[in-house]
Amino acid sequence: MAKPRPTPASEIELLRAFAGAKAIGLTVNHEDMTDAEVSAAIILYEFELGIPATDALTRSPVRRADMVVRAFPELEAKLVTVGA
C-alpha cells in the first residue's frame, strides 16, 4: 500500500520543528497539472499557509525574488536590475 504524501503544511512544520527554519515561500510541483490547476494551487497554498507561492518553472522568476526580499528586506538595496 502506498504511503500518503506529506502535505506542504506538514513539511513546513517539520522545518520549523527540527531546523528552527521559517518557510518564506512555496513552489508548486506542476507535473501533470494544467496552467489553471497551477494557478488554483498557488492561490490555495497562499491562503492555506499564509506565505507566497509560485511555480518556479512556469511563473516569473521575479515572484521568487520577491519572496526573498519580503523575508529579508535588507537585501533589496543589493538587487541588480537587469536592463537598467
C-alpha positions as a Markdown table, in Angstrom:
| # | Residue | x | y | z |
|---|---|---|---|---|
| 1 | Met | 0.0 | 0.0 | 0.0 |
| 2 | Ala | 1.3 | 3.4 | -1.0 |
| 3 | Lys | 2.3 | 5.7 | 1.8 |
| 4 | Pro | 0.4 | 9.0 | 1.8 |
| 5 | Arg | 2.3 | 12.1 | 0.6 |
| 6 | Pro | 3.2 | 14.7 | 3.2 |
| 7 | Thr | 1.4 | 18.0 | 2.8 |
| 8 | Pro | 3.1 | 21.3 | 2.4 |
| 9 | Ala | 1.9 | 22.3 | 5.8 |
| 10 | Ser | 3.4 | 19.2 | 7.4 |
| 11 | Glu | 6.7 | 19.7 | 5.6 |
| 12 | Ile | 6.8 | 23.3 | 6.8 |
| 13 | Glu | 6.1 | 22.2 | 10.3 |
| 14 | Leu | 9.0 | 19.7 | 10.1 |
| 15 | Leu | 11.3 | 22.5 | 9.0 |
| 16 | Arg | 10.2 | 24.6 | 12.0 |
| 17 | Ala | 10.4 | 21.8 | 14.5 |
| 18 | Phe | 13.7 | 20.2 | 13.5 |
| 19 | Ala | 15.7 | 23.0 | 12.0 |
| 20 | Gly | 14.1 | 26.1 | 13.5 |
| 21 | Ala | 13.7 | 27.3 | 9.9 |
| 22 | Lys | 11.0 | 29.6 | 8.7 |
| 23 | Ala | 9.4 | 29.0 | 5.3 |
| 24 | Ile | 9.4 | 32.2 | 3.2 |
| 25 | Gly | 7.6 | 30.8 | 0.3 |
| 26 | Leu | 6.5 | 27.7 | -1.6 |
| 27 | Thr | 7.0 | 26.4 | -5.1 |
| 28 | Val | 4.4 | 24.2 | -6.6 |
| 29 | Asn | 5.3 | 20.9 | -8.5 |
| 30 | His | 3.3 | 21.5 | -11.6 |
| 31 | Glu | 3.8 | 18.0 | -13.0 |
| 32 | Asp | 0.6 | 16.7 | -14.7 |
| 33 | Met | -1.2 | 19.9 | -13.9 |
| 34 | Thr | -2.9 | 22.4 | -16.3 |
| 35 | Asp | -2.0 | 26.1 | -16.1 |
| 36 | Ala | -5.4 | 26.7 | -14.5 |
| 37 | Glu | -4.7 | 24.0 | -11.9 |
| 38 | Val | -1.3 | 25.5 | -11.1 |
| 39 | Ser | -2.9 | 28.9 | -10.6 |
| 40 | Ala | -5.6 | 27.4 | -8.3 |
| 41 | Ala | -2.9 | 25.6 | -6.3 |
| 42 | Ile | -0.9 | 28.8 | -5.9 |
| 43 | Ile | -3.9 | 30.7 | -4.6 |
| 44 | Leu | -4.9 | 27.8 | -2.3 |
| 45 | Tyr | -1.5 | 27.4 | -0.7 |
| 46 | Glu | -1.1 | 31.1 | -0.2 |
| 47 | Phe | -4.4 | 31.2 | 1.6 |
| 48 | Glu | -3.9 | 28.0 | 3.5 |
| 49 | Leu | -0.3 | 28.6 | 4.5 |
| 50 | Gly | -0.1 | 32.4 | 4.7 |
| 51 | Ile | 3.1 | 32.5 | 2.7 |
| 52 | Pro | 3.7 | 33.4 | -1.0 |
| 53 | Ala | 3.6 | 30.6 | -3.5 |
| 54 | Thr | 4.6 | 30.2 | -7.2 |
| 55 | Asp | 5.7 | 27.7 | -9.8 |
| 56 | Ala | 9.4 | 28.0 | -10.3 |
| 57 | Leu | 9.3 | 26.8 | -14.0 |
| 58 | Thr | 6.1 | 28.3 | -15.3 |
| 59 | Arg | 5.9 | 31.6 | -13.5 |
| 60 | Ser | 8.1 | 34.7 | -13.5 |
| 61 | Pro | 11.3 | 34.4 | -11.5 |
| 62 | Val | 10.5 | 37.9 | -10.1 |
| 63 | Arg | 8.0 | 36.2 | -7.8 |
| 64 | Arg | 10.7 | 34.1 | -6.2 |
| 65 | Ala | 12.9 | 37.2 | -5.8 |
| 66 | Asp | 10.0 | 39.0 | -4.2 |
| 67 | Met | 9.6 | 36.1 | -1.7 |
| 68 | Val | 13.2 | 36.5 | -0.6 |
| 69 | Val | 13.1 | 40.3 | -0.4 |
| 70 | Arg | 9.9 | 40.1 | 1.6 |
| 71 | Ala | 11.6 | 37.8 | 4.1 |
| 72 | Phe | 14.9 | 39.7 | 4.1 |
| 73 | Pro | 14.1 | 43.4 | 3.2 |
| 74 | Glu | 17.7 | 44.4 | 3.8 |
| 75 | Leu | 18.6 | 42.6 | 0.5 |
| 76 | Glu | 16.5 | 45.0 | -1.6 |
| 77 | Ala | 19.3 | 47.5 | -1.7 |
| 78 | Lys | 21.6 | 44.8 | -3.2 |
| 79 | Leu | 19.3 | 43.8 | -6.0 |
| 80 | Val | 20.6 | 44.4 | -9.5 |
| 81 | Thr | 18.0 | 45.4 | -12.1 |
| 82 | Val | 18.6 | 43.7 | -15.4 |
| 83 | Gly | 18.5 | 46.0 | -18.4 |
| 84 | Ala | 18.9 | 49.2 | -16.3 |
